Amino acid sequence: MASQIQPLPEDLIYLIAAGEVIDSLEAVVRELVENALDAQATRITISVWPEQWRIQVADNGAGMDLTNLKQAATAHSTSKIRTIADLCQITSLGFRGEALHSLAQLAQLEILSRPVGEIGWRVAYNRQGEPFEPEAVAIAPGTVVTVSDLFDNWQGRRQALPSAQQLRSIHRIVGQIALCYPHVHWEVRNGSTCGLQISSGVGADSILPQILRGVRRSDLQPLKLQLTTPTPDTTSANSLQGVLGLPDRCHRHRPDWVKIALNGRMVRSPEIQQTILTAFSRTVPRDRFPVCFIHLQINPAYIDWNRHPAKEEVYLHHLDIWQQQIQTCIENALRLNPTTAVAKLDRVDKLLKVSEEQGRYQTHRSISTQKERLRGEELSLIELKAIAQVHNTYIVAEHPNGLWLVEQHIAHERVLYEQLCEAWKQVNIEPPILLQQLSTPQLEQLQRLGLQVDPFGEQLWAVRTVPEMLSQREDCREALIELSLGKDLEAALVATACRSAIRNGTPLSLPEMQTLLEQWVRTRNPRTCPHGRPIFLRLDESSLSRFFRRHWVIGKSHGI
């Protein structure tokens, strides 16, 4: 006999809902910290006793009076929204009114709070979120929330959550939130021991080195952009802020530090993450991933938060418009000349012509007229003056702030690669180049690259068109075999640029070095070659002064 369908008891309904909102110690921290940030807190202290399943979050925010304290943990009670229309204009981190009621369902909940200029109160709550035992207390302005015996009525969940793993998760979530709120001072304590401390700063570039081991502030580039909205918007400031790791200094084995935040909250967005990875294409070494944090502040009307209980997934309207601006911002930040004039020139690289003959770098190219045009556009360029060549490999360049060492082969490789990306041009050759014993995948690869390959006998093929850059090279046959072993057009572009670039050990005159430097600094990604190797080493004047102790007082250095 089939069981009869019956409505669930109300207490069971609330318990199931609470288990969706609060599933770990990390979820408790996230919900309480978001409430503290909504209360404009600038200092937040999180104390965790994992063995006791106890958490306390103290902040210096606005605080609550007794009336609000009595209402705080009842079901679906919130000060953030009032009507259905408010769901389209959410500006706070919390809005559903579920967190405190869920905590009351799953643990013992106690709140101490005091607004500025009023007395403080302590309130405890029963399982239904109803207050009992309110009493006046002496505390500093702000709020202290204590959650004890979490999951005491749900022992199975306790067994599935090891305490050490949960502490790591808490440190991770606090670090991510701190990136969104760099003006806040954070402290995470494991009982009486300080486990994590994050000092406040101006931007995310001051926070990231505190939470990501091995990263220095000098490895980072701040991001900032005023966003263009799909429709005219004068009611809110739409902006992009964040930080990226310079690809020649900072990258990861996994894409675990490609982070996206939206209006103060970390979110999952595979589409935007892929946009970021695309913007870093061919700048980091193979099998490595960039470090990048993007924080979008946009009109709430473009966001639908009502998708996930933890609000980690959202619907973002006009996604393609935001993606395009994110990619432009990252590409501009990776330049050595991150100016708006670069964008107005619509890629200066289009002005530069490929000039390769017998593998030697030549200076007889139409450069002077291009320089005059750039100067007329008032393009601000890095001022580099070639002064020497070391071991016929490194160009020593003078910079207003010090000295740069530029590796000539990979600098030229970056120039050629970006030129090839703009125009992958094939030319006819006569006589054709004969290749033998090509496998089927090799033959298909050459055809995918647009080369004309015809049968010329048994196990013999005639290649009648080749990339223009390789057409005059003596080792063109070897280059074609190399291309046939590649995976796609992207790999072919890299291989062609690498083979066509000047070799280390090639002597260059000062004009040749200067020409190469000027072309290199105008590339879109001048910090690394397409393989991800760093192109230049920078020696700042300040570092040289410290090394040679030029900051010493003359008298003291002589013992006077």
C-alpha positions in Angstrom: 0.0 0.0 0.0 1.4 3.4 -1.0 2.2 5.9 1.8 -0.1 8.8 2.1 1.2 12.2 1.1 1.1 14.6 4.1 2.5 18.1 4.7 5.8 18.3 6.6 5.7 19.6 10.2 6.7 23.2 10.4 9.8 22.5 12.6 11.1 20.0 10.0 10.5 22.4 7.2 12.6 25.1 8.9 15.3 22.5 9.8 15.6 21.4 6.1 15.8 25.0 5.0 18.4 25.8 7.7 20.6 23.0 6.5 20.7 24.5 3.0 21.8 27.9 4.3 24.2 26.7 7.0 26.1 23.6 6.1 29.5 24.2 7.8 31.4 26.5 10.1 32.5 28.4 7.0 28.9 29.1 6.1 28.3 30.5 9.7 31.3 32.8 9.2 30.2 33.9 5.8 26.7 34.8 6.9 27.7 36.6 10.1 30.5 38.5 8.3 28.1 39.7 5.7 25.8 41.1 8.4 28.8 42.9 9.9 29.8 44.4 6.6 26.2 45.5 5.9 26.4 47.3 9.3 29.4 49.2 8.0 32.0 47.5 10.2 35.6 48.4 9.7 37.1 45.9 12.2 35.9 42.2 12.4 37.2 39.6 14.7 36.3 35.9 14.2 37.0 33.4 16.9 36.6 29.7 16.2 36.5 26.7 18.5 36.1 23.8 16.0 36.1 21.0 18.5 33.3 22.7 20.4 31.5 23.7 17.2 31.5 27.3 18.4 32.0 30.5 16.5 32.0 34.1 17.7 32.0 37.1 15.3 32.6 40.6 16.8 32.4 43.8 14.8 32.4 47.6 15.3 29.4 48.2 13.1 26.2 50.2 13.6 24.7 47.7 16.2 21.1 46.9 16.9 18.7 48.2 19.6 16.5 45.9 21.7 13.5 46.1 19.4 15.6 44.9 16.4 17.4 42.3 18.5 14.1 40.7 19.5 13.1 40.4 15.8 16.5 39.5 14.4 16.2 35.6 14.5 12.5 35.1 13.6 11.8 33.5 10.2 12.3 35.6 7.1 12.9 38.8 9.0 15.2 41.4 7.4 15.8 45.1 7.2 17.2 44.8 3.6 14.1 44.5 1.4 10.4 45.2 1.7 8.7 44.6 -1.6 9.1 42.5 -4.7 10.6 45.5 -6.5 13.4 45.6 -3.9 14.7 42.2 -5.3 15.7 44.1 -8.4 17.7 46.7 -6.5 19.6 44.7 -3.9 22.6 46.7 -2.5 23.3 44.7 0.6 25.0 41.4 1.1 22.2 39.8 3.1 18.5 40.1 2.1 16.6 36.9 2.6 16.3 37.0 6.4 17.3 33.3 6.7 20.8 33.3 8.3 20.1 34.1 12.0 16.9 32.0 12.0 18.8 29.1 10.5 21.5 29.4 13.1 18.9 29.4 15.9 17.5 26.1 14.3 20.9 24.5 14.3 22.7 25.8 17.3 22.5 28.0 20.4 22.4 31.6 19.3 23.3 34.6 21.4 23.7 38.3 20.3 25.2 41.2 22.1 24.7 44.6 20.4 24.9 48.3 21.0 24.2 51.2 18.7 26.3 54.4 19.2 24.8 56.6 21.9 22.5 53.8 23.4 22.9 51.0 25.9 23.9 47.5 24.9 21.7 44.4 25.2 22.3 40.7 25.3 19.6 38.4 23.8 19.5 34.6 23.5 17.1 32.7 21.2 15.3 29.4 21.2 15.0 27.0 18.3 12.2 29.0 16.8 14.3 32.1 16.8 12.2 33.7 19.6 14.2 35.8 22.1 14.4 35.1 25.8 16.5 36.4 28.7 17.2 39.9 27.3 19.5 41.8 29.6 21.4 45.1 29.5 25.2 44.7 29.1 28.2 47.1 28.9 29.9 46.6 25.5 31.5 48.9 23.0 29.4 50.0 20.0 28.9 47.1 17.6 27.7 43.5 17.7 29.0 40.2 19.0 27.3 37.1 17.7 28.1 33.7 19.4 27.0 30.4 17.9 27.5 27.4 20.1 26.9 23.6 19.7 26.4 23.9 16.0 24.6 20.8 14.5 24.0 19.4 18.0 20.7 18.1 16.6 22.3 16.9 13.3 25.3 14.7 14.4 25.7 13.2 10.9 26.8 16.6 9.5 29.4 17.0 12.2 31.0 13.7 11.3 31.3 14.7 7.6 33.2 18.0 8.4 36.8 17.5 9.8 37.8 20.5 11.9 41.2 21.1 10.3 39.5 21.3 6.8 36.9 23.7 8.2 39.6 26.1 9.6 41.3 26.2 6.2 37.9 27.0 4.6 37.3 29.8 7.0 40.7 31.3 6.3 40.0 31.0 2.5 36.5 32.7 2.7 37.8 35.5 4.9 40.7 36.2 2.6 38.3 36.3 -0.4 35.9 38.7 1.4 38.8 40.9 2.5 39.7 41.4 -1.2 36.3 42.9 -1.7 36.6 45.2 1.4 40.2 46.2 1.7 39.4 49.0 4.1 38.4 46.4 6.8 40.8 45.0 9.4 40.4 41.3 9.9 41.4 38.8 12.5 40.7 35.1 12.7 41.5 33.3 16.0 41.6 29.6 16.7 40.5 29.7 20.3 43.0 32.1 21.9 45.6 31.8 19.1 45.7 34.3 16.2 45.6 32.2 13.0 45.1 35.0 10.4 45.4 38.7 10.4 44.7 41.0 7.5 45.5 44.7 7.8 43.4 47.2 6.1 44.7 48.9 2.9 43.7 51.0 0.0 43.0 48.4 -2.6 43.1 44.7 -3.3 46.8 44.9 -4.2 47.5 45.6 -0.5 45.4 42.6 0.6 46.5 39.8 -1.8 50.1 39.5 -0.6 48.8 39.0 3.0 46.7 36.0 2.0 48.6 34.4 -0.9 52.0 33.0 0.0 55.0 34.0 -2.1 53.3 37.0 -3.7 54.8 40.5 -3.2 53.1 43.8 -3.9 55.7 44.5 -6.6 54.4 41.4 -8.5 51.0 42.9 -8.8 49.2 45.5 -11.1 46.1 47.3 -9.8 43.1 47.4 -12.1 40.7 50.3 -12.4 38.1 51.1 -15.0 35.0 53.2 -15.3 32.5 50.8 -16.9 30.2 51.7 -19.8 26.7 50.5 -19.1 24.3 49.0 -21.7 21.9 51.8 -21.1 22.5 55.4 -19.9 22.9 55.2 -16.1 23.3 58.2 -13.9 21.9 56.7 -10.7 25.0 54.6 -9.8 28.7 54.4 -10.3 29.6 51.4 -12.5 33.3 50.5 -12.1 35.8 47.7 -12.3 38.5 47.4 -9.7 40.9 44.6 -8.8 44.4 43.3 -9.2 46.4 41.0 -11.4 49.7 39.2 -11.1 52.2 40.3 -13.6 52.7 37.2 -15.8 56.5 37.3 -15.7 56.5 37.2 -11.9 53.3 35.6 -10.7 51.3 32.6 -11.8 49.8 29.4 -10.5 49.6 25.6 -11.2 45.8 25.8 -11.1 43.2 28.4 -12.0 42.4 28.7 -8.3 43.2 32.4 -8.1 41.1 33.7 -11.0 38.4 35.3 -8.8 35.3 37.4 -9.6 33.4 39.5 -7.2 30.1 41.4 -7.9 29.0 44.3 -5.7 31.1 43.1 -2.8 30.5 39.4 -3.0 32.6 36.6 -4.5 30.6 34.8 -7.2 31.1 31.9 -9.6 31.0 32.9 -13.3 32.5 30.4 -15.7 31.9 32.9 -18.6 33.8 35.7 -17.0 36.6 33.4 -15.8 37.1 32.2 -19.3 37.3 35.9 -20.5 40.1 36.5 -17.9 42.0 33.4 -19.0 41.6 34.5 -22.7 43.0 37.9 -21.9 46.1 36.2 -20.4 46.5 33.9 -23.4 50.2 33.3 -24.3 51.5 35.4 -21.4 52.1 32.7 -18.7 54.2 29.5 -19.1 52.6 26.3 -20.4 50.3 24.6 -17.8 50.3 27.7 -15.6 47.5 30.0 -14.8 47.3 33.7 -14.0 46.5 35.4 -10.7 43.7 37.8 -11.2 40.9 39.3 -9.1 38.1 41.3 -10.8 35.6 43.2 -8.7 32.6 44.6 -10.6 30.5 47.4 -9.0 27.4 47.7 -11.2 23.8 48.8 -11.0 21.8 46.2 -9.1 19.2 46.3 -11.8 21.7 44.3 -14.0 21.9 41.5 -11.4 19.5 38.8 -10.3 20.8 37.4 -6.9 17.8 35.2 -6.3 19.4 32.1 -7.7 21.4 30.3 -5.0 20.9 30.1 -1.1 24.6 31.1 -0.6 24.2 33.8 -3.4 27.4 32.4 -5.0 25.7 32.1 -8.4 23.9 35.0 -10.1 22.2 35.9 -13.4 24.1 38.8 -14.9 22.3 40.7 -17.6 24.2 42.0 -20.7 27.1 39.6 -19.9 28.9 40.1 -23.2 29.2 43.9 -22.5 30.9 43.3 -19.2 33.1 40.6 -20.7 34.4 42.9 -23.4 35.3 45.6 -20.9 37.0 43.2 -18.6 39.2 41.9 -21.4 40.1 45.4 -22.5 41.1 46.4 -19.0 43.4 43.4 -18.5 45.0 43.8 -21.9 45.7 47.5 -21.1 47.1 46.7 -17.7 49.6 44.1 -19.2 51.1 46.7 -21.4 54.2 48.7 -20.5 52.3 51.8 -21.6 48.8 51.4 -20.0 47.2 54.6 -21.4 43.9 55.3 -23.1 45.8 56.6 -26.1 46.9 53.0 -26.9 43.2 51.9 -27.2 42.4 54.9 -29.4 45.2 53.9 -31.9 43.4 50.6 -32.4 46.5 48.5 -31.8 49.6 50.3 -32.8 51.0 46.9 -33.8 49.1 47.1 -37.1 51.4 49.9 -38.1 54.5 47.7 -37.8 55.5 45.5 -40.8 57.1 42.1 -40.6 60.6 42.3 -42.0 62.6 39.1 -41.9 65.4 38.1 -44.3 67.6 35.1 -43.8 66.9 35.1 -40.1 68.8 38.4 -39.5 67.2 41.4 -37.9 67.2 44.4 -40.3 66.7 48.1 -39.7 65.8 49.2 -43.2 62.0 49.3 -42.6 59.4 52.0 -42.7 59.8 53.1 -39.1 60.3 56.8 -39.2 56.9 57.7 -40.6 55.3 55.5 -38.0 57.2 57.3 -35.2 56.0 60.6 -36.5 52.4 59.5 -36.6 52.6 58.1 -33.1 54.1 61.4 -31.9 51.3 63.2 -33.5 48.8 61.1 -31.5 50.6 62.1 -28.3 51.2 58.5 -27.3 53.0 58.1 -24.1 55.7 55.4 -24.4 58.2 53.9 -22.1 61.5 55.8 -22.6 64.1 53.2 -23.3 67.5 54.1 -24.8 69.7 51.2 -26.1 73.3 51.7 -24.8 75.0 48.3 -25.1 74.7 44.6 -25.9 75.9 41.9 -23.4 77.1 38.5 -24.8 75.2 39.4 -28.0 72.1 38.3 -26.1 71.0 41.0 -23.8 70.2 44.6 -24.7 71.2 47.0 -21.9 68.6 49.9 -22.0 68.7 53.1 -20.0 65.4 54.1 -18.4 64.6 57.4 -16.6 64.2 55.3 -13.4 67.2 52.9 -13.9 68.4 50.1 -16.2 66.6 47.4 -18.1 68.1 44.1 -19.5 66.1 42.9 -22.4 66.6 39.4 -23.9 66.7 40.1 -27.6 65.4 36.8 -28.9 62.3 36.5 -26.9 61.5 40.3 -27.2 61.7 39.9 -31.0 59.6 36.7 -30.7 56.8 38.6 -28.9 56.9 41.3 -31.6 56.6 38.8 -34.4 54.0 36.7 -32.7 51.6 39.6 -32.3 52.2 40.7 -35.8 51.4 37.1 -37.0 48.2 37.2 -34.9 47.1 40.3 -36.8 47.8 38.8 -40.2 48.7 35.1 -40.9 49.7 35.6 -44.5 50.6 32.8 -47.0 52.8 33.4 -50.1 53.5 31.2 -53.1 56.9 29.7 -53.5 58.7 28.4 -56.6 60.0 25.8 -56.7 57.8 24.1 -54.1 59.3 22.5 -51.0 59.1 18.7 -51.1 58.3 16.8 -47.9 58.3 13.1 -47.5 56.8 10.5 -45.2 54.2 12.8 -43.7 51.6 11.1 -41.5 47.9 11.7 -42.0 47.7 14.0 -38.9 50.7 16.0 -40.1 49.2 16.4 -43.6 45.8 17.5 -42.0 47.6 20.0 -39.8 49.4 21.7 -42.7 46.1 22.0 -44.5 44.4 23.4 -41.4 47.0 26.1 -41.4 46.0 27.1 -44.9 49.0 25.8 -46.7 48.6 24.3 -50.2 50.0 20.7 -50.1 49.7 18.5 -53.2 50.7 14.8 -53.7 54.0 14.6 -55.7 54.6 10.9 -55.7 54.7 7.9 -53.4 55.1 9.3 -49.8 56.0 12.7 -51.2 54.2 16.0 -51.0 54.8 19.4 -52.6 54.2 22.5 -50.4 53.4 25.4 -52.7 52.4 28.1 -50.2 54.2 28.9 -46.9 53.9 31.6 -44.2 55.4 34.8 -45.6 57.8 35.1 -42.6 59.4 31.7 -43.4 59.5 32.0 -47.2 63.0 33.4 -47.4 64.6 31.2 -44.7 67.1 28.5 -45.6 65.5 26.2 -43.0 62.0 26.6 -44.3 61.7 22.8 -44.8 62.6 22.1 -41.2 60.1 24.8 -40.1 57.3 23.2 -42.1 57.9 19.9 -40.4 57.8 21.6 -37.1 54.5 23.2 -38.0 53.0 19.9 -39.1 53.7 18.5 -35.6 51.8 21.3 -33.9 48.3 21.1 -32.6 46.5 24.1 -34.0 47.0 27.6 -35.6 47.9 29.1 -32.2 50.8 26.7 -31.8 51.9 27.4 -35.4 52.0 31.1 -34.8 54.2 30.6 -31.8 56.5 28.2 -33.6 56.8 30.5 -36.6 57.6 33.5 -34.4 60.2 31.6 -32.4 61.9 30.3 -35.4 61.9 33.7 -37.2 63.1 35.8 -34.3 66.8 36.8 -34.1 68.9 34.3 -32.3 70.9 34.9 -29.2 74.5 35.4 -30.2 73.6 37.7 -33.0 75.5 41.1 -32.8 73.2 44.1 -33.2 74.1 47.8 -33.8 72.7 50.5 -31.6 70.1 51.5 -34.2 69.0 47.9 -34.5 68.7 47.5 -30.8 66.8 50.8 -30.5 64.4 49.7 -33.2 63.7 46.4 -31.5 63.1 48.1 -28.2 60.6 50.5 -29.7 58.7 47.8 -31.4 58.7 45.6 -28.3 57.4 48.2 -25.8 54.3 48.7 -28.1 53.2 45.1 -28.0 50.1 44.2 -26.1 51.8 41.7 -23.8 55.4 42.9 -23.5 56.2 41.2 -20.2 56.6 37.6 -21.5 57.1 35.8 -24.7 54.4 33.6 -26.1 55.8 30.7 -24.1 55.5 32.6 -20.9 59.2 33.4 -20.3 60.0 36.8 -18.8 61.5 39.2 -21.4 63.2 41.9 -19.3 64.9 42.4 -15.9 64.4 45.8 -14.4 67.0 47.5 -12.1 65.4 50.6 -10.6 67.5 53.5 -9.5 66.3 53.2 -6.0 67.5 49.5 -5.8 70.9 50.6 -7.2 71.2 53.3 -4.6 70.5 50.9 -1.8 73.0 48.4 -3.1 75.8 51.0 -3.5 74.7 52.7 -0.2 74.4 56.1 -1.9 71.8 57.1 0.8 74.6 57.2 3.4 75.7 60.6 4.8 79.2 61.3 3.5 80.5 62.3 6.9 79.2 59.1 8.7 80.6 56.8 6.0 84.1 58.2 6.7 83.6 57.8 10.5 83.3 61.5 11.1 
